C-alpha cells in the first residue's frame, strides 16, 4: 500500500460511522511513514518459504598466468552469490566466468 492509498483508506475510515477519529488516522499515518520499510521486510521474511539472494558481489580480473600465451590478459568475471533466509547466509557460491569480454 502506498501513501496515497493509505490516506484514502484512512479518510474513508474517519467518515464511516463507528470508524476511527482523525487524530487516530494521523497517528496511523505517521507510524506507517516511519516503519513502512521494516513492516515490508518483516512480511517478506515471514512469507518466504525458500532461501533467497542475500548478497551479490562481482569483479572482472585479467589473467596474468596461463599455460597458453593467448589466454594471458583475457578478462575473467568473478561473481559471488550469498544465499540465505531471514538475514542469515546459508551458502556462498563463487562463479568464475572465463572469456567474458
WOWOZI-V899281 format. One record per backbone hydrogen bond with DSSP energy under -0.5 kcal/mol. CO is the residue of the C=O (numbers start at 0). NH is the residue of the N-H. E is the energy in kcal/mol with one decimal. If there is no record, write none. Layout:
co | nh | e
CO | NH | E
CO | NH | E
//
This chain:
co | nh | e
1 | 5 | -2.1
2 | 6 | -2.5
3 | 7 | -2.2
4 | 8 | -2.5
5 | 9 | -2.9
6 | 10 | -2.4
7 | 11 | -2.1
8 | 12 | -2.1
9 | 13 | -1.9
10 | 14 | -1.5
11 | 15 | -1.2
12 | 19 | -0.7
15 | 18 | -2.1
20 | 24 | -2.1
21 | 25 | -1.9
22 | 26 | -1.8
23 | 27 | -2.4
24 | 28 | -2.5
25 | 29 | -2.3
26 | 30 | -2.5
27 | 31 | -2.6
28 | 32 | -2.3
29 | 33 | -2.0
30 | 34 | -1.9
31 | 35 | -1.2
34 | 38 | -2.5
35 | 39 | -2.4
36 | 40 | -2.5
37 | 41 | -2.3
38 | 42 | -2.4
39 | 43 | -2.5
40 | 44 | -2.5
41 | 45 | -2.0
42 | 46 | -1.6
43 | 47 | -0.9
51 | 53 | -0.5
51 | 83 | -2.6
54 | 81 | -2.7
56 | 79 | -3.3
58 | 60 | -0.5
58 | 77 | -3.1
60 | 75 | -2.8
62 | 72 | -3.0
66 | 68 | -0.5
67 | 70 | -1.8
68 | 71 | -0.9
70 | 73 | -1.4
73 | 62 | -2.1
74 | 98 | -0.7
74 | 99 | -1.1
75 | 60 | -3.1
76 | 78 | -0.5
76 | 96 | -3.4
77 | 58 | -1.9
78 | 80 | -0.5
78 | 94 | -3.3
79 | 56 | -2.1
80 | 82 | -0.6
80 | 92 | -2.7
81 | 53 | -3.3
81 | 54 | -1.5
82 | 89 | -2.4
82 | 90 | -2.3
83 | 51 | -3.4
84 | 87 | -1.9
87 | 84 | -1.3
87 | 89 | -0.6
90 | 82 | -2.8
92 | 80 | -2.7
92 | 94 | -0.5
94 | 78 | -2.4
94 | 96 | -0.6
95 | 97 | -0.7
96 | 76 | -2.5
//
